[in-house]
Amino acid sequence: MAESAGIFIGIDVSKTSLDVAVHEPASHWQVANSDDGVATLVARLAALKPQVIVMEATGGFELRLVAALLHAGLPTSVINPRRARDFARATGQLAKTDKLDARLLAHLAASLRPTPRQLPSEAEEHLSALLTRRRQIVDMLTVERNRLQTVCEALRADIAEHIAWLEQKLTGLDDAIDRFVRASPAWTATDTLLRSVPGVGRVTASTLLGMLPELGRLNRQQIAALVGVAPVNKDSGNRRGRRRVYGGRASVRSVLYMAALAATRFNPVIRTFYQHLVKQGKEKKVALTACMRKLLVILNAMVHTQQPWRATDAKLACPTA
């Protein structure tokens, strides 16, 4: 892809430092990953007026910087680390240092022009934080329940007590999420709309509200790709490889999986579609993934049109996966 004039920034994020690289003219500097370091960096980048700033998702170390950049109105894109690794291999960069990684990300920014993130509202940030904490507690509950099956008798009471405490916290978080959604008239309307679909409960609806604000604003292909339920072709010559889904927003995809699983039992449109795919010889996991995509497309159309669930409309709007 031809590169045009403009400033493109790559930032390699670590726990303690931020390595910054400009693509053209090439330059590099480093600041601390702290409140003062981020404030200094944001001011310097604002003066450069970049077309896009690219960094990798690092498990949370990038969140403070991303928030500051977005609030400053700077175009910021956070990409999957796999995408950066694939780009490095494609350009022949095998060496790896923080400085080289920052330069690679700047090169990627100039070549691929990733779409910048939208600035989430304060309410979306709050709801996203509540949902993230809920997922963490669910993960801890899963670990403790599995541990209870194998631990020695002397420790079972302690683990059982911890499980009860986590369950109490989970119940409290679910109530807090529900109250927070209900406090917003716009969210309440969309929440009611989403939950009118058989298989979609309050966890799925609130997750879509907080972690997929693009719902209803994109077309069916775009929303499926964003969540990571759009199958990717693996064909070459006469060979037809197996289509797979990957990437996207894992937190949204996990709740969508549970919703689709419930929908294959209680939603007439999804159930019929699932049974049709299985009868055609599709593996159950493949059929369920197709149901996830179909359900997401239906929800996207409903939010876009602000029309509640009607099975007949859903069949007409989304006849195929």
QUIVEN-V547573 format. One record per backbone hydrogen bond with DSSP energy under -1.0 kcal/mol. CO is the residue of the C=O (numbers start at 1). NH is the residue of the N-H. If there is no record, write none. Layout:
BEGIN
co=CO nh=NH
co=CO nh=NH
END
This chain:
BEGIN
co=7 nh=51
co=8 nh=23
co=9 nh=54
co=10 nh=21
co=12 nh=19
co=16 nh=33
co=17 nh=14
co=18 nh=31
co=19 nh=12
co=20 nh=29
co=21 nh=10
co=22 nh=27
co=27 nh=22
co=29 nh=20
co=31 nh=18
co=32 nh=34
co=34 nh=38
co=35 nh=39
co=36 nh=40
co=37 nh=41
co=38 nh=42
co=39 nh=43
co=40 nh=44
co=41 nh=45
co=42 nh=46
co=43 nh=47
co=45 nh=49
co=52 nh=9
co=53 nh=77
co=54 nh=11
co=55 nh=79
co=60 nh=63
co=62 nh=66
co=63 nh=67
co=64 nh=68
co=65 nh=69
co=66 nh=70
co=67 nh=71
co=68 nh=72
co=69 nh=74
co=70 nh=73
co=75 nh=53
co=76 nh=117
co=77 nh=55
co=79 nh=57
co=80 nh=83
co=80 nh=84
co=81 nh=85
co=82 nh=86
co=83 nh=87
co=84 nh=88
co=85 nh=89
co=86 nh=90
co=87 nh=91
co=88 nh=93
co=97 nh=101
co=98 nh=102
co=99 nh=103
co=100 nh=104
co=101 nh=105
co=102 nh=106
co=103 nh=107
co=104 nh=108
co=105 nh=109
co=106 nh=110
co=107 nh=111
co=108 nh=112
co=109 nh=113
co=121 nh=125
co=122 nh=126
co=123 nh=127
co=124 nh=128
co=125 nh=129
co=126 nh=130
co=127 nh=131
co=128 nh=132
co=129 nh=133
co=130 nh=134
co=131 nh=135
co=132 nh=136
co=133 nh=137
co=134 nh=138
co=135 nh=139
co=136 nh=140
co=137 nh=141
co=138 nh=142
co=139 nh=143
co=140 nh=144
co=141 nh=145
co=142 nh=146
co=143 nh=147
co=144 nh=148
co=147 nh=150
co=147 nh=151
co=152 nh=155
co=155 nh=159
co=156 nh=160
co=157 nh=161
co=158 nh=162
co=159 nh=163
co=160 nh=164
co=161 nh=165
co=162 nh=166
co=163 nh=167
co=164 nh=168
co=165 nh=169
co=166 nh=170
co=167 nh=171
co=168 nh=172
co=169 nh=173
co=170 nh=174
co=171 nh=175
co=172 nh=176
co=173 nh=177
co=174 nh=178
co=175 nh=179
co=176 nh=180
co=177 nh=181
co=178 nh=182
co=179 nh=183
co=181 nh=184
co=184 nh=188
co=185 nh=189
co=186 nh=190
co=187 nh=191
co=188 nh=192
co=189 nh=193
co=190 nh=194
co=191 nh=195
co=194 nh=197
co=197 nh=200
co=201 nh=205
co=202 nh=206
co=203 nh=207
co=204 nh=208
co=205 nh=209
co=206 nh=210
co=207 nh=211
co=208 nh=212
co=212 nh=215
co=214 nh=217
co=219 nh=223
co=220 nh=224
co=221 nh=225
co=222 nh=226
co=223 nh=227
co=224 nh=228
co=224 nh=229
co=232 nh=244
co=236 nh=239
co=239 nh=236
co=244 nh=232
co=249 nh=253
co=250 nh=254
co=251 nh=255
co=252 nh=256
co=253 nh=257
co=254 nh=258
co=255 nh=259
co=256 nh=260
co=257 nh=261
co=258 nh=262
co=259 nh=263
co=260 nh=264
co=262 nh=265
co=262 nh=266
co=263 nh=267
co=267 nh=271
co=268 nh=272
co=269 nh=273
co=270 nh=274
co=271 nh=275
co=272 nh=276
co=273 nh=277
co=274 nh=278
co=275 nh=279
co=276 nh=280
co=277 nh=282
co=278 nh=281
co=283 nh=287
co=284 nh=288
co=285 nh=289
co=286 nh=290
co=287 nh=291
co=288 nh=292
co=289 nh=293
co=290 nh=294
co=291 nh=295
co=292 nh=296
co=293 nh=297
co=294 nh=298
co=295 nh=299
co=296 nh=300
co=297 nh=301
co=298 nh=302
co=299 nh=303
co=300 nh=304
co=301 nh=305
co=302 nh=306
co=302 nh=307
co=310 nh=314
co=311 nh=315
co=312 nh=316
co=313 nh=317
co=314 nh=318
END
